[in-house]
Amino acid sequence: MPEIKILGVGILSWLIFIPVLGMVVVSLVPKTMTKYIKYVALIFPILQVIFAIVVWVNYDASKAGVDVAEGMQFVERFQWIDVNLFGNLKVHIEYFIGIDGISVTMVFLTALISFVGAIASFSVTKNEKGYYIMYLFLVTGMMGVFCAIDLFLFFIFWEVMLLPMYFLIGIWGGPRREYAAIKFFLYTLFGSVFILVTIIAVYFSSTDPNYTHTFNLISLINQKQTLLGGLGSNLRLLAFGALFIGFAIKVPVFPFHTWLPDAHVEAPTAISVILAGVLLKMGTYGILRISYPLLPDATLYFTVPLAVLGMINIIYGALCAMAQSDFKKLIAYSSISHMGYVLLGMASNTALGINGAIFQMFNHGTITAVLFLCVGVIYDRAHTRGLNEFGGLANKMPKYFGVMIVGFFAALGLPGLSAFISESFVFLGSFTNTAIRTIAIISTLGIILNAAYVLWTLQRVFLGTLPEKWNFLTDINKRELISIVPLLIIIIILGIYPSPILGFMTESVNKLVSIVTSVSGMAIGN
């Protein structure tokens, strides 16, 4: 397995904790030196991108499908907590991190979006020092979730991102920032309770040759048929449902979605980019990383309900987006719709559909980041996001119009751009599964609705005659282009040549599908 160390520390640990080092450095810069704070804080996301590229280049995709344990690369593992409690109970928790083909794509996406968000944060002018400390802390939590293999460690990173996001919205957000921040906090905390209870239940139903029980995810996957009463136990259904609620809130899945529009509208531009680009993917990643391999029988049992929820997200999110007059709310609801494709692909339980789902997670992260950055461009100038207040912006801001065209057409799923490939894989995989074929057919209505609100938005904002009050508007500047253009390049390249992403994840997805389908004859209810 590849092993890369820098100053004796594994590269994944650097990826996770380099923002913590950034927090320390930023805290040492005098708060009056606001310009230096911004550039010092930017150094660490740049280093993350460099480390993520090194991981990407050295990742061996051919090893990912050999075995669950063998598929993990860049592994770092050592004893973290080891105590003997009364009653001969030994609690053993490891610092155990590593990545496979599923998580390597999310690691690269997190590093990329964190870098883009750091550039977009240059528009923040209030308490910059505190802002960047919270921002870097948030990045550490997100990266840790995608690298953790120990369930206890996974949960810690899952919770770590909650606090900084609360403050980033509550302090640096819009007029209703306190309401949005508290709503986000309560929803996420509510879901975390379900995740924690299930993790504890799984822990106590596990066995370990050296300790009483284990949080080791690989060991737990190897015990999947005996956990929580064994295959066919109703307790496994309950556990799957509890985990799903916790992860679904983050996606968000209908009806747990109501926190998202409020959080997006009130959050600063960079935090909206992080929220839609990375945080929403943590929910679907958690389902694929934990629920699917640990509870494959329950996964098969809930195939149709999961597909139905995906269909609802696709159609309901698109209809809500069409009804919006606020630019940010429109993109927020479009995110709900596009994450529905991820759910539908996951519900197919096919390698094609799940590949499409993970690819859609990556593509949505880049595309929605472009759209939220574009909203920030116009809001910084006009101080409004009203879709009906503009018209004719294409003549006044031609560069901005060009960027927006690519972003919106990518969201629409135009052939030649990245989302077309992932959505096609989702539908192809879903049609392969006869149990959800009808649901997949109905879900294609989302494509039409998506095109409708995208084209209507372009017409309202960019075509026609520009009101005289907007004559002072200036086109997109270099700093804004630096944050957006790399994402546009990725969107175009992956639309033409998607193999750089699909090639990395295929073997890991094949292994995951084989785990799920291996219990098809023993699934609950059969």
One Martini backbone bead per residue (centre of mass of N, CA, C, O) as a GRO file, in nm:
protein
  526
    1MET     BB    1   0.098   0.035   0.020
    2PRO     BB    2   0.083   0.354   0.020
    3GLU     BB    3   0.347   0.576   0.170
    4ILE     BB    4   0.322   0.911   0.303
    5LYS     BB    5   0.566   1.130   0.448
    6ILE     BB    6   0.582   1.427   0.663
    7LEU     BB    7   0.779   1.455   0.915
    8GLY     BB    8   0.654   1.158   1.004
    9VAL     BB    9   0.373   1.226   0.869
   10GLY     BB   10   0.096   1.152   0.737
   11ILE     BB   11  -0.085   1.282   0.474
   12LEU     BB   12  -0.371   1.268   0.601
   13SER     BB   13  -0.303   1.431   0.854
   14TRP     BB   14  -0.234   1.682   0.699
   15LEU     BB   15  -0.508   1.721   0.562
   16ILE     BB   16  -0.665   1.753   0.832
   17PHE     BB   17  -0.448   1.950   1.022
   18ILE     BB   18  -0.347   2.204   0.866
   19PRO     BB   19  -0.577   2.401   0.962
   20VAL     BB   20  -0.487   2.407   1.260
   21LEU     BB   21  -0.224   2.546   1.203
   22GLY     BB   22  -0.366   2.791   1.079
   23MET     BB   23  -0.509   2.884   1.334
   24VAL     BB   24  -0.252   2.953   1.489
   25VAL     BB   25  -0.129   3.157   1.292
   26VAL     BB   26  -0.370   3.352   1.276
   27SER     BB   27  -0.377   3.416   1.587
   28LEU     BB   28  -0.084   3.574   1.563
   29VAL     BB   29  -0.218   3.782   1.399
   30PRO     BB   30  -0.297   4.087   1.390
   31LYS     BB   31  -0.618   4.221   1.354
   32THR     BB   32  -0.520   4.479   1.179
   33MET     BB   33  -0.400   4.264   0.958
   34THR     BB   34  -0.616   4.180   0.730
   35LYS     BB   35  -0.457   4.110   0.473
   36TYR     BB   36  -0.273   3.892   0.605
   37ILE     BB   37  -0.490   3.701   0.706
   38LYS     BB   38  -0.596   3.611   0.430
   39TYR     BB   39  -0.320   3.498   0.314
   40VAL     BB   40  -0.248   3.306   0.540
   41ALA     BB   41  -0.512   3.135   0.524
   42LEU     BB   42  -0.465   3.044   0.218
   43ILE     BB   43  -0.219   2.855   0.243
   44PHE     BB   44  -0.364   2.594   0.361
   45PRO     BB   45  -0.555   2.519   0.125
   46ILE     BB   46  -0.324   2.493  -0.076
   47LEU     BB   47  -0.185   2.256   0.068
   48GLN     BB   48  -0.425   2.067   0.049
   49VAL     BB   49  -0.429   2.046  -0.258
   50ILE     BB   50  -0.147   1.929  -0.285
   51PHE     BB   51  -0.196   1.675  -0.113
   52ALA     BB   52  -0.438   1.572  -0.282
   53ILE     BB   53  -0.274   1.530  -0.541
   54VAL     BB   54  -0.073   1.328  -0.428
   55VAL     BB   55  -0.285   1.118  -0.358
   56TRP     BB   56  -0.406   1.087  -0.640
   57VAL     BB   57  -0.141   0.997  -0.789
   58ASN     BB   58  -0.084   0.747  -0.563
   59TYR     BB   59  -0.333   0.604  -0.624
   60ASP     BB   60  -0.451   0.256  -0.630
   61ALA     BB   61  -0.718   0.133  -0.801
   62SER     BB   62  -0.654  -0.184  -0.825
   63LYS     BB   63  -0.679  -0.237  -0.494
   64ALA     BB   64  -0.984  -0.168  -0.404
   65GLY     BB   65  -1.128  -0.471  -0.479
   66VAL     BB   66  -0.999  -0.698  -0.306
   67ASP     BB   67  -1.058  -0.558  -0.017
   68VAL     BB   68  -1.150  -0.376   0.235
   69ALA     BB   69  -0.869  -0.351   0.367
   70GLU     BB   70  -0.693  -0.336   0.101
   71GLY     BB   71  -0.846  -0.074  -0.013
   72MET     BB   72  -0.691   0.077   0.193
   73GLN     BB   73  -0.512   0.386   0.191
   74PHE     BB   74  -0.293   0.563   0.372
   75VAL     BB   75  -0.256   0.430   0.642
   76GLU     BB   76  -0.344   0.523   0.986
   77ARG     BB   77  -0.238   0.355   1.300
   78PHE     BB   78  -0.340   0.397   1.647
   79GLN     BB   79  -0.353   0.415   1.971
   80TRP     BB   80  -0.575   0.612   2.176
   81ILE     BB   81  -0.795   0.439   2.346
   82ASP     BB   82  -0.718   0.245   2.659
   83VAL     BB   83  -0.949   0.080   2.875
   84ASN     BB   84  -1.028  -0.058   3.199
   85LEU     BB   85  -1.325  -0.170   3.318
   86PHE     BB   86  -1.568  -0.256   3.493
   87GLY     BB   87  -1.622  -0.592   3.409
   88ASN     BB   88  -1.403  -0.639   3.175
   89LEU     BB   89  -1.413  -0.371   3.011
   90LYS     BB   90  -1.280  -0.289   2.692
   91VAL     BB   91  -1.167   0.019   2.564
   92HIS     BB   92  -1.115   0.069   2.204
   93ILE     BB   93  -0.951   0.341   2.037
   94GLU     BB   94  -0.871   0.463   1.715
   95TYR     BB   95  -0.637   0.601   1.498
   96PHE     BB   96  -0.819   0.555   1.189
   97ILE     BB   97  -0.697   0.600   0.863
   98GLY     BB   98  -0.837   0.618   0.522
   99ILE     BB   99  -0.863   0.529   0.167
  100ASP     BB  100  -1.072   0.505  -0.115
  101GLY     BB  101  -1.254   0.540  -0.404
  102ILE     BB  102  -1.475   0.704  -0.251
  103SER     BB  103  -1.297   0.909  -0.070
  104VAL     BB  104  -1.094   1.040  -0.270
  105THR     BB  105  -1.301   1.229  -0.407
  106MET     BB  106  -1.382   1.384  -0.141
  107VAL     BB  107  -1.104   1.491  -0.069
  108PHE     BB  108  -1.060   1.660  -0.322
  109LEU     BB  109  -1.318   1.829  -0.300
  110THR     BB  110  -1.259   1.957  -0.024
  111ALA     BB  111  -0.997   2.101  -0.101
  112LEU     BB  112  -1.109   2.267  -0.337
  113ILE     BB  113  -1.347   2.415  -0.189
  114SER     BB  114  -1.173   2.540   0.035
  115PHE     BB  115  -1.008   2.718  -0.154
  116VAL     BB  116  -1.240   2.871  -0.285
  117GLY     BB  117  -1.361   2.979  -0.017
  118ALA     BB  118  -1.111   3.147   0.068
  119ILE     BB  119  -1.131   3.346  -0.165
  120ALA     BB  120  -1.432   3.433  -0.115
  121SER     BB  121  -1.360   3.550   0.183
  122PHE     BB  122  -1.245   3.837   0.103
  123SER     BB  123  -1.535   3.982   0.146
  124VAL     BB  124  -1.477   3.980   0.436
  125THR     BB  125  -1.505   4.257   0.704
  126LYS     BB  126  -1.568   4.086   0.974
  127ASN     BB  127  -1.372   3.957   1.179
  128GLU     BB  128  -1.142   3.789   1.020
  129LYS     BB  129  -0.997   3.616   1.229
  130GLY     BB  130  -1.241   3.453   1.336
  131TYR     BB  131  -1.334   3.346   1.066
  132TYR     BB  132  -1.074   3.177   0.983
  133ILE     BB  133  -1.071   2.995   1.226
  134MET     BB  134  -1.350   2.865   1.171
  135TYR     BB  135  -1.296   2.772   0.883
  136LEU     BB  136  -1.056   2.577   0.941
  137PHE     BB  137  -1.211   2.400   1.140
  138LEU     BB  138  -1.420   2.299   0.937
  139VAL     BB  139  -1.223   2.157   0.741
  140THR     BB  140  -1.126   1.941   0.936
  141GLY     BB  141  -1.396   1.797   0.980
  142MET     BB  142  -1.452   1.719   0.685
  143MET     BB  143  -1.192   1.557   0.624
  144GLY     BB  144  -1.222   1.346   0.856
  145VAL     BB  145  -1.478   1.200   0.758
  146PHE     BB  146  -1.331   1.085   0.482
  147CYS     BB  147  -1.093   0.918   0.666
  148ALA     BB  148  -1.244   0.759   0.866
  149ILE     BB  149  -1.261   0.415   1.024
  150ASP     BB  150  -1.341   0.494   1.295
  151LEU     BB  151  -1.644   0.554   1.437
  152PHE     BB  152  -1.564   0.748   1.664
  153LEU     BB  153  -1.398   0.937   1.485
  154PHE     BB  154  -1.618   1.005   1.287
  155PHE     BB  155  -1.806   1.145   1.496
  156ILE     BB  156  -1.616   1.369   1.579
  157PHE     BB  157  -1.592   1.503   1.300
  158TRP     BB  158  -1.895   1.544   1.261
  159GLU     BB  159  -1.911   1.748   1.513
  160VAL     BB  160  -1.689   1.959   1.457
  161MET     BB  161  -1.850   2.115   1.219
  162LEU     BB  162  -2.087   2.243   1.383
  163LEU     BB  163  -1.971   2.489   1.537
  164PRO     BB  164  -1.846   2.667   1.306
  165MET     BB  165  -2.107   2.686   1.139
  166TYR     BB  166  -2.274   2.834   1.347
  167PHE     BB  167  -2.088   3.091   1.357
  168LEU     BB  168  -2.069   3.162   1.052
  169ILE     BB  169  -2.374   3.224   1.041
  170GLY     BB  170  -2.437   3.386   1.319
  171ILE     BB  171  -2.213   3.624   1.255
  172TRP     BB  172  -2.173   3.637   0.911
  173GLY     BB  173  -2.453   3.675   0.833
  174GLY     BB  174  -2.755   3.772   0.793
  175PRO     BB  175  -3.038   3.903   0.934
  176ARG     BB  176  -3.125   3.573   1.002
  177ARG     BB  177  -2.878   3.418   1.137
  178GLU     BB  178  -2.973   3.304   1.411
  179TYR     BB  179  -3.200   3.127   1.307
  180ALA     BB  180  -3.033   2.956   1.104
  181ALA     BB  181  -2.821   2.848   1.305
  182ILE     BB  182  -3.012   2.707   1.504
  183LYS     BB  183  -3.149   2.524   1.301
  184PHE     BB  184  -2.899   2.375   1.210
  185PHE     BB  185  -2.808   2.273   1.487
  186LEU     BB  186  -3.064   2.112   1.570
  187TYR     BB  187  -3.084   1.922   1.334
  188THR     BB  188  -2.798   1.798   1.353
  189LEU     BB  189  -2.814   1.707   1.649
  190PHE     BB  190  -3.053   1.519   1.615
  191GLY     BB  191  -2.908   1.327   1.415
  192SER     BB  192  -2.661   1.255   1.597
  193VAL     BB  193  -2.809   1.084   1.803
  194PHE     BB  194  -2.875   0.848   1.613
  195ILE     BB  195  -2.585   0.780   1.538
  196LEU     BB  196  -2.470   0.727   1.823
  197VAL     BB  197  -2.662   0.503   1.915
  198THR     BB  198  -2.587   0.307   1.683
  199ILE     BB  199  -2.286   0.286   1.734
  200ILE     BB  200  -2.317   0.165   2.017
  201ALA     BB  201  -2.480  -0.083   1.933
  202VAL     BB  202  -2.266  -0.198   1.744
  203TYR     BB  203  -2.039  -0.221   1.949
  204PHE     BB  204  -2.197  -0.425   2.152
  205SER     BB  205  -2.231  -0.646   1.901
  206SER     BB  206  -1.937  -0.688   1.898
  207THR     BB  207  -1.613  -0.832   1.821
  208ASP     BB  208  -1.282  -0.910   1.974
  209PRO     BB  209  -0.984  -1.071   2.025
  210ASN     BB  210  -0.859  -0.828   2.230
  211TYR     BB  211  -1.148  -0.715   2.278
  212THR     BB  212  -1.466  -0.677   2.346
  213HIS     BB  213  -1.485  -0.439   2.137
  214THR     BB  214  -1.560  -0.236   1.827
  215PHE     BB  215  -1.494   0.051   1.587
  216ASN     BB  216  -1.392  -0.102   1.352
  217LEU     BB  217  -1.506  -0.101   1.036
  218ILE     BB  218  -1.373  -0.349   0.909
  219SER     BB  219  -1.448  -0.548   1.133
  220LEU     BB  220  -1.756  -0.497   1.111
  221ILE     BB  221  -1.792  -0.592   0.820
  222ASN     BB  222  -1.695  -0.887   0.883
  223GLN     BB  223  -1.963  -0.893   1.101
  224LYS     BB  224  -2.242  -0.823   0.956
  225GLN     BB  225  -2.415  -1.100   1.014
  226THR     BB  226  -2.407  -1.051   1.358
  227LEU     BB  227  -2.517  -0.787   1.395
  228LEU     BB  228  -2.788  -0.707   1.567
  229GLY     BB  229  -2.889  -1.032   1.563
  230GLY     BB  230  -2.863  -1.057   1.272
  231LEU     BB  231  -2.993  -1.174   1.011
  232GLY     BB  232  -3.338  -1.060   1.022
  233SER     BB  233  -3.333  -0.838   1.217
  234ASN     BB  234  -3.520  -0.568   1.334
  235LEU     BB  235  -3.282  -0.406   1.454
  236ARG     BB  236  -3.158  -0.338   1.175
  237LEU     BB  237  -3.383  -0.157   1.078
  238LEU     BB  238  -3.357   0.050   1.307
  239ALA     BB  239  -3.061   0.124   1.252
  240PHE     BB  240  -3.095   0.223   0.965
  241GLY     BB  241  -3.305   0.443   1.029
  242ALA     BB  242  -3.128   0.606   1.225
  243LEU     BB  243  -2.897   0.665   1.031
  244PHE     BB  244  -3.068   0.797   0.811
  245ILE     BB  245  -3.164   1.040   0.966
  246GLY     BB  246  -2.885   1.159   1.026
  247PHE     BB  247  -2.797   1.176   0.719
  248ALA     BB  248  -3.053   1.310   0.584
  249ILE     BB  249  -3.025   1.592   0.711
  250LYS     BB  250  -2.759   1.659   0.550
  251VAL     BB  251  -2.828   1.640   0.245
  252PRO     BB  252  -3.133   1.678   0.217
  253VAL     BB  253  -3.420   1.498   0.310
  254PHE     BB  254  -3.726   1.446   0.266
  255PRO     BB  255  -3.847   1.638   0.549
  256PHE     BB  256  -3.527   1.756   0.636
  257HIS     BB  257  -3.484   2.045   0.454
  258THR     BB  258  -3.561   2.334   0.594
  259TRP     BB  259  -3.269   2.443   0.677
  260LEU     BB  260  -3.125   2.509   0.404
  261PRO     BB  261  -3.239   2.779   0.290
  262ASP     BB  262  -3.170   2.947   0.541
  263ALA     BB  263  -2.866   2.895   0.549
  264HIS     BB  264  -2.799   3.003   0.265
  265VAL     BB  265  -2.915   3.291   0.277
  266GLU     BB  266  -2.740   3.377   0.546
  267ALA     BB  267  -2.486   3.295   0.437
  268PRO     BB  268  -2.203   3.330   0.327
  269THR     BB  269  -2.076   3.255   0.032
  270ALA     BB  270  -1.850   3.053   0.123
  271ILE     BB  271  -2.047   2.881   0.304
  272SER     BB  272  -2.235   2.795   0.078
  273VAL     BB  273  -2.019   2.642  -0.075
  274ILE     BB  274  -1.953   2.440   0.149
  275LEU     BB  275  -2.234   2.332   0.207
  276ALA     BB  276  -2.296   2.227  -0.090
  277GLY     BB  277  -2.011   2.101  -0.174
  278VAL     BB  278  -1.980   1.909   0.110
  279LEU     BB  279  -2.188   1.863   0.346
  280LEU     BB  280  -2.408   1.704   0.187
  281LYS     BB  281  -2.212   1.455   0.127
  282MET     BB  282  -2.190   1.337   0.414
  283GLY     BB  283  -2.458   1.183   0.411
  284THR     BB  284  -2.416   0.987   0.167
  285TYR     BB  285  -2.145   0.881   0.265
  286GLY     BB  286  -2.245   0.752   0.530
  287ILE     BB  287  -2.427   0.544   0.396
  288LEU     BB  288  -2.201   0.403   0.225
  289ARG     BB  289  -1.987   0.354   0.459
  290ILE     BB  290  -2.200   0.225   0.682
  291SER     BB  291  -2.487   0.113   0.612
  292TYR     BB  292  -2.433  -0.078   0.374
  293PRO     BB  293  -2.201  -0.277   0.491
  294LEU     BB  294  -2.341  -0.339   0.777
  295LEU     BB  295  -2.662  -0.335   0.637
  296PRO     BB  296  -2.751  -0.505   0.367
  297ASP     BB  297  -3.039  -0.610   0.428
  298ALA     BB  298  -3.163  -0.328   0.489
  299THR     BB  299  -3.094  -0.205   0.221
  300LEU     BB  300  -3.281  -0.389   0.051
  301TYR     BB  301  -3.546  -0.327   0.207
  302PHE     BB  302  -3.505   0.008   0.140
  303THR     BB  303  -3.503   0.061  -0.165
  304VAL     BB  304  -3.779   0.192  -0.235
  305PRO     BB  305  -3.791   0.424  -0.025
  306LEU     BB  306  -3.529   0.558  -0.127
  307ALA     BB  307  -3.631   0.613  -0.415
  308VAL     BB  308  -3.874   0.787  -0.336
  309LEU     BB  309  -3.709   1.010  -0.197
  310GLY     BB  310  -3.550   1.082  -0.449
  311MET     BB  311  -3.795   1.166  -0.621
  312ILE     BB  312  -3.894   1.390  -0.435
  313ASN     BB  313  -3.642   1.563  -0.444
  314ILE     BB  314  -3.638   1.615  -0.746
  315ILE     BB  315  -3.927   1.741  -0.781
  316TYR     BB  316  -3.965   1.927  -0.536
  317GLY     BB  317  -3.705   2.096  -0.570
  318ALA     BB  318  -3.776   2.204  -0.854
  319LEU     BB  319  -4.045   2.343  -0.783
  320CYS     BB  320  -3.927   2.533  -0.568
  321ALA     BB  321  -3.723   2.673  -0.752
  322MET     BB  322  -3.939   2.792  -0.950
  323ALA     BB  323  -4.075   2.977  -0.704
  324GLN     BB  324  -3.834   3.164  -0.691
  325SER     BB  325  -3.685   3.510  -0.628
  326ASP     BB  326  -3.430   3.398  -0.492
  327PHE     BB  327  -3.126   3.304  -0.588
  328LYS     BB  328  -3.033   3.129  -0.344
  329LYS     BB  329  -3.290   2.959  -0.311
  330LEU     BB  330  -3.285   2.827  -0.583
  331ILE     BB  331  -3.013   2.674  -0.540
  332ALA     BB  332  -3.095   2.525  -0.284
  333TYR     BB  333  -3.331   2.361  -0.417
  334SER     BB  334  -3.153   2.237  -0.640
  335SER     BB  335  -2.988   2.066  -0.441
  336ILE     BB  336  -3.215   1.884  -0.353
  337SER     BB  337  -3.265   1.770  -0.635
  338HIS     BB  338  -2.970   1.663  -0.701
  339MET     BB  339  -2.955   1.470  -0.448
  340GLY     BB  340  -3.175   1.276  -0.555
  341TYR     BB  341  -2.991   1.130  -0.759
  342VAL     BB  342  -2.816   0.997  -0.549
  343LEU     BB  343  -3.037   0.826  -0.415
  344LEU     BB  344  -3.124   0.673  -0.667
  345GLY     BB  345  -2.849   0.540  -0.728
  346MET     BB  346  -2.826   0.393  -0.455
  347ALA     BB  347  -3.102   0.226  -0.482
  348SER     BB  348  -3.006   0.031  -0.716
  349ASN     BB  349  -2.760  -0.160  -0.633
  350THR     BB  350  -2.553  -0.068  -0.853
  351ALA     BB  351  -2.262   0.010  -0.998
  352LEU     BB  352  -2.371   0.226  -1.190
  353GLY     BB  353  -2.547   0.391  -0.990
  354ILE     BB  354  -2.326   0.447  -0.770
  355ASN     BB  355  -2.128   0.583  -0.952
  356GLY     BB  356  -2.325   0.810  -1.026
  357ALA     BB  357  -2.368   0.916  -0.736
  358ILE     BB  358  -2.071   0.995  -0.672
  359PHE     BB  359  -2.032   1.171  -0.921
  360GLN     BB  360  -2.262   1.365  -0.841
  361MET     BB  361  -2.133   1.466  -0.586
  362PHE     BB  362  -1.895   1.599  -0.725
  363ASN     BB  363  -2.043   1.772  -0.938
  364HIS     BB  364  -2.222   1.931  -0.745
  365GLY     BB  365  -1.992   2.064  -0.591
  366THR     BB  366  -1.886   2.235  -0.837
  367ILE     BB  367  -2.146   2.365  -0.950
  368THR     BB  368  -2.266   2.499  -0.692
  369ALA     BB  369  -2.019   2.674  -0.642
  370VAL     BB  370  -2.048   2.848  -0.890
  371LEU     BB  371  -2.334   2.960  -0.830
  372PHE     BB  372  -2.272   3.091  -0.552
  373LEU     BB  373  -2.048   3.274  -0.654
  374CYS     BB  374  -2.230   3.430  -0.853
  375VAL     BB  375  -2.417   3.545  -0.641
  376GLY     BB  376  -2.194   3.700  -0.490
  377VAL     BB  377  -2.123   3.896  -0.716
  378ILE     BB  378  -2.404   4.045  -0.731
  379TYR     BB  379  -2.438   4.111  -0.426
  380ASP     BB  380  -2.182   4.291  -0.385
  381ARG     BB  381  -2.310   4.513  -0.583
  382ALA     BB  382  -2.646   4.519  -0.530
  383HIS     BB  383  -2.770   4.397  -0.259
  384THR     BB  384  -2.923   4.164  -0.428
  385ARG     BB  385  -3.140   3.854  -0.519
  386GLY     BB  386  -3.349   3.948  -0.719
  387LEU     BB  387  -3.470   3.820  -1.013
  388ASN     BB  388  -3.682   4.073  -1.083
  389GLU     BB  389  -3.452   4.323  -1.077
  390PHE     BB  390  -3.349   4.268  -1.354
  391GLY     BB  391  -3.207   4.262  -1.668
  392GLY     BB  392  -2.958   4.271  -1.909
  393LEU     BB  393  -2.669   4.166  -1.794
  394ALA     BB  394  -2.517   4.066  -2.049
  395ASN     BB  395  -2.421   4.357  -2.142
  396LYS     BB  396  -2.282   4.453  -1.868
  397MET     BB  397  -2.185   4.126  -1.792
  398PRO     BB  398  -2.033   3.912  -1.996
  399LYS     BB  399  -1.849   3.733  -1.818
  400TYR     BB  400  -2.062   3.654  -1.615
  401PHE     BB  401  -2.251   3.523  -1.821
  402GLY     BB  402  -2.057   3.299  -1.915
  403VAL     BB  403  -2.028   3.161  -1.642
  404MET     BB  404  -2.331   3.112  -1.590
  405ILE     BB  405  -2.390   2.933  -1.831
  406VAL     BB  406  -2.211   2.696  -1.752
  407GLY     BB  407  -2.333   2.643  -1.472
  408PHE     BB  408  -2.634   2.603  -1.561
  409PHE     BB  409  -2.585   2.384  -1.783
  410ALA     BB  410  -2.463   2.183  -1.585
  411ALA     BB  411  -2.717   2.164  -1.403
  412LEU     BB  412  -2.898   2.065  -1.649
  413GLY     BB  413  -2.726   1.837  -1.816
  414LEU     BB  414  -2.535   1.895  -2.043
  415PRO     BB  415  -2.380   1.782  -2.291
  416GLY     BB  416  -2.025   1.801  -2.201
  417LEU     BB  417  -2.102   1.794  -1.902
  418SER     BB  418  -2.069   1.635  -1.602
  419ALA     BB  419  -2.376   1.575  -1.514
  420PHE     BB  420  -2.459   1.394  -1.749
  421ILE     BB  421  -2.308   1.139  -1.666
  422SER     BB  422  -2.420   1.093  -1.379
  423GLU     BB  423  -2.725   1.091  -1.450
  424SER     BB  424  -2.710   0.861  -1.652
  425PHE     BB  425  -2.609   0.645  -1.452
  426VAL     BB  426  -2.847   0.660  -1.260
  427PHE     BB  427  -3.067   0.573  -1.469
  428LEU     BB  428  -2.938   0.312  -1.567
  429GLY     BB  429  -2.928   0.173  -1.288
  430SER     BB  430  -3.234   0.200  -1.221
  431PHE     BB  431  -3.342   0.039  -1.470
  432THR     BB  432  -3.207  -0.233  -1.385
  433ASN     BB  433  -3.399  -0.205  -1.143
  434THR     BB  434  -3.719  -0.324  -1.127
  435ALA     BB  435  -3.820  -0.207  -0.845
  436ILE     BB  436  -3.742   0.117  -0.960
  437ARG     BB  437  -3.828   0.192  -1.253
  438THR     BB  438  -4.079   0.371  -1.216
  439ILE     BB  439  -3.941   0.583  -1.041
  440ALA     BB  440  -3.734   0.667  -1.257
  441ILE     BB  441  -3.936   0.768  -1.464
  442ILE     BB  442  -4.060   0.991  -1.289
  443SER     BB  443  -3.782   1.139  -1.229
  444THR     BB  444  -3.744   1.264  -1.523
  445LEU     BB  445  -3.904   1.526  -1.465
  446GLY     BB  446  -3.661   1.684  -1.346
  447ILE     BB  447  -3.533   1.763  -1.615
  448ILE     BB  448  -3.755   1.957  -1.707
  449LEU     BB  449  -3.768   2.137  -1.453
  450ASN     BB  450  -3.476   2.223  -1.462
  451ALA     BB  451  -3.487   2.368  -1.734
  452ALA     BB  452  -3.706   2.573  -1.661
  453TYR     BB  453  -3.561   2.734  -1.423
  454VAL     BB  454  -3.303   2.801  -1.573
  455LEU     BB  455  -3.416   2.956  -1.821
  456TRP     BB  456  -3.587   3.160  -1.659
  457THR     BB  457  -3.352   3.287  -1.507
  458LEU     BB  458  -3.189   3.385  -1.750
  459GLN     BB  459  -3.413   3.568  -1.860
  460ARG     BB  460  -3.454   3.757  -1.609
  461VAL     BB  461  -3.142   3.847  -1.570
  462PHE     BB  462  -3.001   3.871  -1.886
  463LEU     BB  463  -3.246   3.958  -2.036
  464GLY     BB  464  -3.315   4.244  -2.193
  465THR     BB  465  -3.353   4.530  -1.987
  466LEU     BB  466  -3.165   4.743  -1.804
  467PRO     BB  467  -3.191   4.907  -1.537
  468GLU     BB  468  -3.061   5.214  -1.452
  469LYS     BB  469  -2.972   5.143  -1.149
  470TRP     BB  470  -2.739   4.929  -1.290
  471ASN     BB  471  -2.505   5.100  -1.437
  472PHE     BB  472  -2.269   5.055  -1.207
  473LEU     BB  473  -2.200   4.786  -1.286
  474THR     BB  474  -1.954   4.533  -1.269
  475ASP     BB  475  -1.758   4.308  -1.365
  476ILE     BB  476  -1.589   4.045  -1.321
  477ASN     BB  477  -1.312   3.969  -1.142
  478LYS     BB  478  -1.014   3.817  -1.083
  479ARG     BB  479  -1.072   3.687  -0.808
  480GLU     BB  480  -1.338   3.554  -0.896
  481LEU     BB  481  -1.215   3.389  -1.131
  482ILE     BB  482  -1.014   3.219  -0.963
  483SER     BB  483  -1.252   3.065  -0.811
  484ILE     BB  484  -1.409   2.956  -1.082
  485VAL     BB  485  -1.238   2.842  -1.324
  486PRO     BB  486  -1.141   2.565  -1.210
  487LEU     BB  487  -1.430   2.450  -1.202
  488LEU     BB  488  -1.496   2.477  -1.504
  489ILE     BB  489  -1.271   2.292  -1.606
  490ILE     BB  490  -1.371   2.037  -1.461
  491ILE     BB  491  -1.654   2.026  -1.586
  492ILE     BB  492  -1.555   1.995  -1.879
  493ILE     BB  493  -1.360   1.755  -1.861
  494LEU     BB  494  -1.570   1.551  -1.727
  495GLY     BB  495  -1.769   1.570  -1.973
  496ILE     BB  496  -1.551   1.434  -2.174
  497TYR     BB  497  -1.352   1.296  -1.927
  498PRO     BB  498  -1.443   1.084  -1.654
  499SER     BB  499  -1.212   0.878  -1.567
  500PRO     BB  500  -1.059   1.022  -1.326
  501ILE     BB  501  -1.304   0.931  -1.141
  502LEU     BB  502  -1.421   0.650  -1.219
  503GLY     BB  503  -1.149   0.489  -1.197
  504PHE     BB  504  -1.127   0.516  -0.878
  505MET     BB  505  -1.425   0.394  -0.782
  506THR     BB  506  -1.512   0.119  -0.910
  507GLU     BB  507  -1.385  -0.104  -0.724
  508SER     BB  508  -1.521  -0.009  -0.460
  509VAL     BB  509  -1.811  -0.036  -0.564
  510ASN     BB  510  -1.805  -0.333  -0.633
  511LYS     BB  511  -1.758  -0.423  -0.342
  512LEU     BB  512  -2.012  -0.298  -0.219
  513VAL     BB  513  -2.218  -0.452  -0.396
  514SER     BB  514  -2.128  -0.736  -0.307
  515ILE     BB  515  -2.212  -0.703  -0.013
  516VAL     BB  516  -2.513  -0.646  -0.058
  517THR     BB  517  -2.586  -0.894  -0.260
  518SER     BB  518  -2.489  -1.141  -0.075
  519VAL     BB  519  -2.788  -1.110   0.101
  520SER     BB  520  -3.046  -1.143  -0.081
  521GLY     BB  521  -3.155  -1.430   0.037
  522MET     BB  522  -3.144  -1.290   0.359
  523ALA     BB  523  -3.331  -1.075   0.365
  524ILE     BB  524  -3.553  -0.890   0.495
  525GLY     BB  525  -3.863  -1.050   0.408
  526ASN     BB  526  -3.764  -1.333   0.250
   0.00000   0.00000   0.00000
